[in-house]
């Protein structure tokens, strides 16, 4: 995976985002916190908070991606072999999966936000 360059909000240091650090929350071991820190000032950047619902959503996103890839292949390269009815059917399935994926990813953003508010409230107040 390509490393992403990040510029720290606090100290303006530019650094490559390496492997994420993870921790399990003390009050709820089903929740995992993925984050990275600025190497210079230690500012914490949350990438995700994953609970059971979050992980289920990730599984669904992966399943959607697989089917989306399949459908892309069918729609792109086999158009000539498809009847109009099948084309419409696959095309609509494709669009529905894209929508579903967006909804799942949005749901996971909301989950992360919820826990961020819960666990990082004090940090926000300090800043
Ligand atoms: Zn920094």
Backbone and ligand atoms as CSV (ligand in chain L), in Angstrom:
chain,resi,resn,atom,element,x,y,z
A,1,UNK,N,N,0.837,-1.201,0.000
A,1,UNK,CA,C,0.000,0.000,0.000
A,1,UNK,C,C,0.876,1.258,0.000
A,2,UNK,N,N,0.483,2.244,-0.762
A,2,UNK,CA,C,1.237,3.488,-0.863
A,2,UNK,C,C,1.087,4.288,0.423
A,3,UNK,N,N,2.211,4.825,0.896
A,3,UNK,CA,C,2.148,5.617,2.124
A,3,UNK,C,C,1.679,7.026,1.823
A,4,UNK,N,N,0.795,7.488,2.678
A,4,UNK,CA,C,0.205,8.811,2.474
A,4,UNK,C,C,0.991,9.842,3.278
A,5,UNK,N,N,1.275,10.965,2.657
A,5,UNK,CA,C,1.935,12.060,3.370
A,5,UNK,C,C,0.913,12.866,4.154
A,6,UNK,N,N,1.265,13.166,5.370
A,6,UNK,CA,C,0.362,13.918,6.240
A,6,UNK,C,C,1.123,15.136,6.773
A,7,UNK,N,N,0.431,16.249,6.876
A,7,UNK,CA,C,1.035,17.410,7.531
A,7,UNK,C,C,0.295,17.628,8.845
A,8,UNK,N,N,1.051,17.662,9.917
A,8,UNK,CA,C,0.455,17.783,11.249
A,8,UNK,C,C,-0.200,19.151,11.429
A,9,UNK,N,N,-1.445,19.136,11.917
A,9,UNK,CA,C,-2.190,20.383,12.149
A,9,UNK,C,C,-1.503,21.265,13.185
A,10,UNK,N,N,-0.859,20.607,14.148
A,10,UNK,CA,C,-0.321,21.356,15.282
A,10,UNK,C,C,1.074,21.897,15.032
A,11,UNK,N,N,1.962,21.060,14.486
A,11,UNK,CA,C,3.366,21.501,14.377
A,11,UNK,C,C,3.843,21.619,12.935
A,12,UNK,N,N,2.949,21.335,11.969
A,12,UNK,CA,C,3.264,21.461,10.545
A,12,UNK,C,C,4.352,20.525,10.027
A,13,UNK,N,N,4.720,19.535,10.825
A,13,UNK,CA,C,5.687,18.541,10.354
A,13,UNK,C,C,5.030,17.661,9.298
A,14,UNK,N,N,5.763,17.416,8.208
A,14,UNK,CA,C,5.245,16.492,7.208
A,14,UNK,C,C,5.839,15.121,7.474
A,15,UNK,N,N,4.970,14.116,7.511
A,15,UNK,CA,C,5.475,12.762,7.738
A,15,UNK,C,C,4.658,11.752,6.956
A,16,UNK,N,N,5.260,10.600,6.707
A,16,UNK,CA,C,4.551,9.530,6.004
A,16,UNK,C,C,3.750,8.730,7.019
A,17,UNK,N,N,2.494,8.506,6.676
A,17,UNK,CA,C,1.648,7.719,7.549
A,17,UNK,C,C,2.063,6.254,7.438
A,18,UNK,N,N,2.607,5.723,8.507
A,18,UNK,CA,C,3.050,4.329,8.487
A,18,UNK,C,C,1.934,3.387,8.869
A,19,UNK,N,N,2.328,2.281,9.460
A,19,UNK,CA,C,1.351,1.306,9.903
A,19,UNK,C,C,0.537,1.924,11.043
A,20,UNK,N,N,-0.765,1.660,11.024
A,20,UNK,CA,C,-1.616,2.206,12.079
A,20,UNK,C,C,-1.328,1.528,13.410
A,21,UNK,N,N,-1.419,2.302,14.454
A,21,UNK,CA,C,-1.386,1.708,15.785
A,21,UNK,C,C,-2.821,1.404,16.192
A,22,UNK,N,N,-2.978,0.363,16.983
A,22,UNK,CA,C,-4.327,0.025,17.431
A,22,UNK,C,C,-4.340,-0.193,18.937
A,23,UNK,N,N,-5.475,0.085,19.513
A,23,UNK,CA,C,-5.671,-0.206,20.927
A,23,UNK,C,C,-7.110,-0.664,21.124
A,24,UNK,N,N,-7.302,-1.484,22.149
A,24,UNK,CA,C,-8.648,-1.923,22.491
A,24,UNK,C,C,-9.105,-1.066,23.658
A,25,UNK,N,N,-10.335,-0.604,23.605
A,25,UNK,CA,C,-10.799,0.298,24.645
A,25,UNK,C,C,-10.998,-0.450,25.964
A,26,UNK,N,N,-10.581,0.182,27.038
A,26,UNK,CA,C,-10.615,-0.472,28.346
A,26,UNK,C,C,-12.033,-0.753,28.828
A,27,UNK,N,N,-12.953,0.160,28.562
A,27,UNK,CA,C,-14.313,-0.037,29.065
A,27,UNK,C,C,-15.142,-0.941,28.158
A,28,UNK,N,N,-14.646,-1.210,26.945
A,28,UNK,CA,C,-15.372,-2.085,26.026
A,28,UNK,C,C,-14.400,-2.740,25.038
A,29,UNK,N,N,-13.994,-3.971,25.365
A,29,UNK,CA,C,-12.966,-4.634,24.545
A,29,UNK,C,C,-13.417,-4.987,23.124
A,30,UNK,N,N,-14.699,-4.816,22.808
A,30,UNK,CA,C,-15.126,-5.083,21.435
A,30,UNK,C,C,-14.789,-3.899,20.520
A,31,UNK,N,N,-14.388,-2.794,21.121
A,31,UNK,CA,C,-14.082,-1.602,20.321
A,31,UNK,C,C,-12.578,-1.455,20.133
A,32,UNK,N,N,-12.188,-1.358,18.866
A,32,UNK,CA,C,-10.780,-1.139,18.549
A,32,UNK,C,C,-10.596,0.253,17.972
A,33,UNK,N,N,-9.563,0.906,18.441
A,33,UNK,CA,C,-9.249,2.261,17.995
A,33,UNK,C,C,-8.026,2.195,17.082
A,34,UNK,N,N,-8.164,2.657,15.850
A,34,UNK,CA,C,-7.033,2.723,14.925
A,34,UNK,C,C,-6.593,4.165,14.774
A,35,UNK,N,N,-5.310,4.413,14.927
A,35,UNK,CA,C,-4.838,5.804,14.917
A,35,UNK,C,C,-3.373,5.863,14.531
A,36,UNK,N,N,-2.908,7.075,14.284
A,36,UNK,CA,C,-1.470,7.301,14.139
A,36,UNK,C,C,-1.124,8.584,14.850
A,37,UNK,N,N,0.157,8.755,15.105
A,37,UNK,CA,C,0.597,9.933,15.845
A,37,UNK,C,C,1.649,10.683,15.062
A,38,UNK,N,N,1.662,11.975,15.229
A,38,UNK,CA,C,2.718,12.787,14.652
A,38,UNK,C,C,4.037,12.412,15.349
A,39,UNK,N,N,5.100,12.092,14.567
A,39,UNK,CA,C,6.358,11.661,15.193
A,39,UNK,C,C,7.046,12.779,15.975
A,40,UNK,N,N,6.666,14.013,15.681
A,40,UNK,CA,C,7.350,15.117,16.363
A,40,UNK,C,C,6.635,15.536,17.645
A,41,UNK,N,N,5.319,15.810,17.539
A,41,UNK,CA,C,4.620,16.353,18.712
A,41,UNK,C,C,3.645,15.358,19.344
A,42,UNK,N,N,3.541,14.148,18.754
A,42,UNK,CA,C,2.680,13.115,19.347
A,42,UNK,C,C,1.187,13.394,19.227
A,43,UNK,N,N,0.785,14.352,18.426
A,43,UNK,CA,C,-0.648,14.589,18.256
A,43,UNK,C,C,-1.305,13.337,17.676
A,44,UNK,N,N,-2.433,12.973,18.239
A,44,UNK,CA,C,-3.107,11.745,17.851
A,44,UNK,C,C,-4.138,12.001,16.748
A,45,UNK,N,N,-4.075,11.179,15.722
A,45,UNK,CA,C,-5.057,11.259,14.646
A,45,UNK,C,C,-5.833,9.953,14.576
A,46,UNK,N,N,-7.125,10.047,14.830
A,46,UNK,CA,C,-7.972,8.858,14.778
A,46,UNK,C,C,-8.323,8.523,13.340
A,47,UNK,N,N,-8.180,7.252,12.988
A,47,UNK,CA,C,-8.612,6.804,11.665
A,47,UNK,C,C,-9.970,6.125,11.775
A,48,UNK,N,N,-10.120,5.321,12.795
A,48,UNK,CA,C,-11.413,4.669,12.996
A,48,UNK,C,C,-11.586,4.197,14.438
A,49,UNK,N,N,-12.820,4.020,14.814
A,49,UNK,CA,C,-13.182,3.210,15.975
A,49,UNK,C,C,-14.054,2.095,15.437
A,50,UNK,N,N,-13.657,0.861,15.630
A,50,UNK,CA,C,-14.411,-0.258,15.069
A,50,UNK,C,C,-15.066,-1.077,16.167
A,51,UNK,N,N,-16.383,-1.136,16.126
A,51,UNK,CA,C,-17.099,-2.034,17.032
A,51,UNK,C,C,-17.672,-3.185,16.207
A,52,UNK,N,N,-18.525,-3.983,16.817
A,52,UNK,CA,C,-19.061,-5.151,16.116
A,52,UNK,C,C,-19.828,-4.750,14.859
A,53,UNK,N,N,-20.653,-3.709,14.971
A,53,UNK,CA,C,-21.436,-3.248,13.822
A,53,UNK,C,C,-20.511,-2.754,12.708
A,54,UNK,N,N,-19.459,-2.045,13.096
A,54,UNK,CA,C,-18.487,-1.519,12.138
A,54,UNK,C,C,-17.845,-2.667,11.355
A,55,UNK,N,N,-17.435,-3.717,12.096
A,55,UNK,CA,C,-16.776,-4.848,11.429
A,55,UNK,C,C,-17.729,-5.578,10.486
A,56,UNK,N,N,-18.989,-5.686,10.891
A,56,UNK,CA,C,-19.981,-6.304,9.998
A,56,UNK,C,C,-20.133,-5.472,8.727
A,57,UNK,N,N,-20.153,-4.152,8.898
A,57,UNK,CA,C,-20.260,-3.275,7.730
A,57,UNK,C,C,-19.065,-3.449,6.796
A,58,UNK,N,N,-17.876,-3.593,7.381
A,58,UNK,CA,C,-16.673,-3.792,6.554
A,58,UNK,C,C,-16.807,-5.089,5.748
A,59,UNK,N,N,-17.280,-6.147,6.408
A,59,UNK,CA,C,-17.490,-7.416,5.694
A,59,UNK,C,C,-18.451,-7.229,4.527
A,60,UNK,N,N,-19.502,-6.463,4.769
A,60,UNK,CA,C,-20.493,-6.216,3.712
A,60,UNK,C,C,-19.890,-5.405,2.576
A,61,UNK,N,N,-19.075,-4.412,2.929
A,61,UNK,CA,C,-18.424,-3.588,1.898
A,61,UNK,C,C,-17.531,-4.469,1.017
A,62,UNK,N,N,-16.804,-5.387,1.660
A,62,UNK,CA,C,-15.928,-6.292,0.905
A,62,UNK,C,C,-16.761,-7.176,-0.027
A,63,UNK,N,N,-17.875,-7.689,0.487
A,63,UNK,CA,C,-18.758,-8.521,-0.336
A,63,UNK,C,C,-19.316,-7.715,-1.513
A,64,UNK,N,N,-19.714,-6.476,-1.245
A,64,UNK,CA,C,-20.206,-5.584,-2.308
A,64,UNK,C,C,-19.127,-5.374,-3.365
A,65,UNK,N,N,-17.894,-5.103,-2.928
A,65,UNK,CA,C,-16.803,-4.842,-3.863
A,65,UNK,C,C,-16.594,-6.015,-4.804
A,66,UNK,N,N,-16.651,-7.204,-4.246
A,66,UNK,CA,C,-16.440,-8.405,-5.048
A,66,UNK,C,C,-17.496,-8.491,-6.157
A,67,UNK,N,N,-18.745,-8.295,-5.744
A,67,UNK,CA,C,-19.836,-8.375,-6.699
A,67,UNK,C,C,-19.772,-7.219,-7.705
A,68,UNK,N,N,-19.376,-6.042,-7.237
A,68,UNK,CA,C,-19.240,-4.885,-8.129
A,68,UNK,C,C,-18.195,-5.179,-9.205
A,69,UNK,N,N,-17.069,-5.765,-8.808
A,69,UNK,CA,C,-16.032,-6.121,-9.780
A,69,UNK,C,C,-16.558,-7.109,-10.807
A,70,UNK,N,N,-17.275,-8.112,-10.315
A,70,UNK,CA,C,-17.879,-9.093,-11.221
A,70,UNK,C,C,-18.791,-8.414,-12.233
A,71,UNK,N,N,-19.661,-7.558,-11.686
A,71,UNK,CA,C,-20.643,-6.885,-12.547
A,71,UNK,C,C,-19.965,-5.950,-13.543
A,72,UNK,N,N,-18.885,-5.290,-13.095
A,72,UNK,CA,C,-18.139,-4.414,-14.008
A,72,UNK,C,C,-17.635,-5.222,-15.190
A,73,UNK,N,N,-17.118,-6.418,-14.895
A,73,UNK,CA,C,-16.636,-7.295,-15.954
A,73,UNK,C,C,-17.759,-7.680,-16.903
A,74,UNK,N,N,-18.869,-8.060,-16.327
A,74,UNK,CA,C,-20.020,-8.481,-17.147
A,74,UNK,C,C,-20.492,-7.315,-18.013
A,75,UNK,N,N,-20.634,-6.150,-17.398
A,75,UNK,CA,C,-21.202,-5.006,-18.117
A,75,UNK,C,C,-20.242,-4.451,-19.165
A,76,UNK,N,N,-18.933,-4.497,-18.872
A,76,UNK,CA,C,-17.955,-3.920,-19.794
A,76,UNK,C,C,-17.654,-4.818,-20.980
A,77,UNK,N,N,-17.375,-6.073,-20.685
A,77,UNK,CA,C,-16.808,-6.919,-21.727
A,77,UNK,C,C,-17.806,-7.875,-22.363
A,78,UNK,N,N,-18.938,-8.028,-21.740
A,78,UNK,CA,C,-19.873,-9.008,-22.277
A,78,UNK,C,C,-21.169,-8.382,-22.749
A,79,UNK,N,N,-21.115,-7.077,-22.945
A,79,UNK,CA,C,-22.329,-6.358,-23.329
A,79,UNK,C,C,-23.011,-6.984,-24.545
A,80,UNK,N,N,-22.184,-7.380,-25.491
A,80,UNK,CA,C,-22.754,-7.929,-26.729
A,80,UNK,C,C,-23.533,-9.220,-26.492
A,81,UNK,N,N,-23.101,-9.951,-25.481
A,81,UNK,CA,C,-23.761,-11.233,-25.219
A,81,UNK,C,C,-25.003,-11.086,-24.342
A,82,UNK,N,N,-25.150,-9.900,-23.748
A,82,UNK,CA,C,-26.265,-9.719,-22.825
A,82,UNK,C,C,-27.521,-9.274,-23.568
A,83,UNK,N,N,-28.619,-9.808,-23.134
A,83,UNK,CA,C,-29.890,-9.281,-23.649
A,83,UNK,C,C,-30.146,-7.939,-22.970
A,84,UNK,N,N,-31.013,-7.135,-23.533
A,84,UNK,CA,C,-31.331,-5.840,-22.922
A,84,UNK,C,C,-31.830,-6.019,-21.494
A,85,UNK,N,N,-32.668,-7.025,-21.309
A,85,UNK,CA,C,-33.227,-7.284,-19.984
A,85,UNK,C,C,-32.145,-7.578,-18.966
A,86,UNK,N,N,-31.186,-8.433,-19.367
A,86,UNK,CA,C,-30.092,-8.763,-18.455
A,86,UNK,C,C,-29.208,-7.551,-18.184
A,87,UNK,N,N,-28.969,-6.786,-19.247
A,87,UNK,CA,C,-28.131,-5.595,-19.079
A,87,UNK,C,C,-28.743,-4.661,-18.037
A,88,UNK,N,N,-30.040,-4.426,-18.167
A,88,UNK,CA,C,-30.740,-3.543,-17.214
A,88,UNK,C,C,-30.678,-4.125,-15.808
A,89,UNK,N,N,-30.889,-5.415,-15.719
A,89,UNK,CA,C,-30.875,-6.093,-14.416
A,89,UNK,C,C,-29.499,-5.930,-13.738
A,90,UNK,N,N,-28.428,-6.222,-14.483
A,90,UNK,CA,C,-27.077,-6.120,-13.911
A,90,UNK,C,C,-26.705,-4.671,-13.610
A,91,UNK,N,N,-27.129,-3.804,-14.527
A,91,UNK,CA,C,-26.816,-2.394,-14.350
A,91,UNK,C,C,-27.466,-1.855,-13.076
A,92,UNK,N,N,-28.708,-2.216,-12.853
A,92,UNK,CA,C,-29.417,-1.760,-11.653
A,92,UNK,C,C,-28.834,-2.374,-10.393
A,93,UNK,N,N,-28.444,-3.636,-10.499
A,93,UNK,CA,C,-27.808,-4.277,-9.345
A,93,UNK,C,C,-26.510,-3.551,-9.013
A,94,UNK,N,N,-25.756,-3.232,-10.058
A,94,UNK,CA,C,-24.498,-2.509,-9.902
A,94,UNK,C,C,-24.721,-1.183,-9.173
A,95,UNK,N,N,-25.679,-0.400,-9.646
A,95,UNK,CA,C,-25.969,0.896,-9.018
A,95,UNK,C,C,-26.428,0.740,-7.572
A,96,UNK,N,N,-27.247,-0.263,-7.322
A,96,UNK,CA,C,-27.738,-0.492,-5.964
A,96,UNK,C,C,-26.584,-0.842,-5.025
A,97,UNK,N,N,-25.616,-1.630,-5.534
A,97,UNK,CA,C,-24.468,-2.009,-4.711
A,97,UNK,C,C,-23.568,-0.815,-4.412
A,98,UNK,N,N,-23.386,0.041,-5.405
A,98,UNK,CA,C,-22.583,1.254,-5.188
A,98,UNK,C,C,-23.223,2.098,-4.089
A,99,UNK,N,N,-24.553,2.234,-4.174
A,99,UNK,CA,C,-25.280,3.001,-3.160
A,99,UNK,C,C,-25.145,2.357,-1.786
A,100,UNK,N,N,-25.306,1.029,-1.768
A,100,UNK,CA,C,-25.225,0.307,-0.500
A,100,UNK,C,C,-23.842,0.499,0.133
A,101,UNK,N,N,-22.815,0.421,-0.709
A,101,UNK,CA,C,-21.452,0.596,-0.218
A,101,UNK,C,C,-21.244,1.983,0.384
A,102,UNK,N,N,-21.770,2.982,-0.302
A,102,UNK,CA,C,-21.649,4.352,0.211
A,102,UNK,C,C,-22.346,4.487,1.560
A,103,UNK,N,N,-23.518,3.859,1.659
A,103,UNK,CA,C,-24.262,3.928,2.913
A,103,UNK,C,C,-23.514,3.234,4.049
A,104,UNK,N,N,-22.917,2.086,3.734
A,104,UNK,CA,C,-22.164,1.346,4.747
A,104,UNK,C,C,-20.944,2.142,5.211
A,105,UNK,N,N,-20.270,2.781,4.263
A,105,UNK,CA,C,-19.084,3.552,4.635
A,105,UNK,C,C,-19.467,4.788,5.434
A,106,UNK,N,N,-20.611,5.362,5.073
A,106,UNK,CA,C,-21.108,6.497,5.844
A,106,UNK,C,C,-21.483,6.051,7.261
A,107,UNK,N,N,-22.114,4.879,7.356
A,107,UNK,CA,C,-22.484,4.348,8.672
A,107,UNK,C,C,-21.233,4.159,9.533
A,108,UNK,N,N,-20.157,3.688,8.921
A,108,UNK,CA,C,-18.921,3.489,9.681
A,108,UNK,C,C,-18.276,4.812,10.086
A,109,UNK,N,N,-18.401,5.811,9.237
A,109,UNK,CA,C,-17.920,7.143,9.623
A,109,UNK,C,C,-18.691,7.645,10.835
A,110,UNK,N,N,-20.008,7.389,10.815
A,110,UNK,CA,C,-20.842,7.820,11.942
A,110,UNK,C,C,-20.466,7.079,13.215
A,111,UNK,N,N,-20.183,5.785,13.088
A,111,UNK,CA,C,-19.769,4.997,14.259
A,111,UNK,C,C,-18.472,5.571,14.827
A,112,UNK,N,N,-17.517,5.834,13.939
A,112,UNK,CA,C,-16.234,6.403,14.374
A,112,UNK,C,C,-16.450,7.735,15.086
A,113,UNK,N,N,-17.323,8.547,14.526
A,113,UNK,CA,C,-17.604,9.863,15.100
A,113,UNK,C,C,-18.212,9.744,16.497
A,114,UNK,N,N,-19.123,8.771,16.615
A,114,UNK,CA,C,-19.792,8.562,17.900
A,114,UNK,C,C,-18.766,8.264,19.000
A,115,UNK,N,N,-17.841,7.333,18.693
A,115,UNK,CA,C,-16.847,6.960,19.707
A,115,UNK,C,C,-15.793,8.037,19.900
A,116,UNK,N,N,-15.537,8.764,18.827
A,116,UNK,CA,C,-14.579,9.864,18.933
A,116,UNK,C,C,-15.095,10.888,19.936
A,117,UNK,N,N,-16.384,11.173,19.828
A,117,UNK,CA,C,-16.994,12.098,20.788
A,117,UNK,C,C,-16.892,11.554,22.202
A,118,UNK,N,N,-17.091,10.243,22.314
A,118,UNK,CA,C,-17.090,9.629,23.635
A,118,UNK,C,C,-15.678,9.606,24.236
A,119,UNK,N,N,-14.709,9.168,23.430
A,119,UNK,CA,C,-13.375,8.923,23.988
A,119,UNK,C,C,-12.414,10.103,23.872
A,120,UNK,N,N,-12.721,11.032,22.990
A,120,UNK,CA,C,-11.735,12.084,22.766
A,120,UNK,C,C,-12.235,13.457,23.185
A,121,UNK,N,N,-13.331,13.463,23.909
A,121,UNK,CA,C,-13.924,14.717,24.340
A,121,UNK,C,C,-12.935,15.571,25.119
A,122,UNK,N,N,-12.231,14.922,26.037
A,122,UNK,CA,C,-11.293,15.652,26.885
A,122,UNK,C,C,-10.175,16.285,26.055
A,123,UNK,N,N,-9.706,15.509,25.065
A,123,UNK,CA,C,-8.633,16.013,24.223
A,123,UNK,C,C,-9.080,17.260,23.465
A,124,UNK,N,N,-10.332,17.207,22.981
A,124,UNK,CA,C,-10.847,18.337,22.219
A,124,UNK,C,C,-10.932,19.567,23.125
A,125,UNK,N,N,-11.369,19.346,24.362
A,125,UNK,CA,C,-11.489,20.461,25.299
A,125,UNK,C,C,-10.133,21.094,25.605
A,126,UNK,N,N,-9.121,20.260,25.681
A,126,UNK,CA,C,-7.778,20.773,25.992
A,126,UNK,C,C,-7.258,21.689,24.889
A,127,UNK,N,N,-7.660,21.386,23.649
A,127,UNK,CA,C,-7.058,22.151,22.539
A,127,UNK,C,C,-7.590,23.563,22.444
L,1,ZN,ZN,ZN,2.906,17.392,15.109
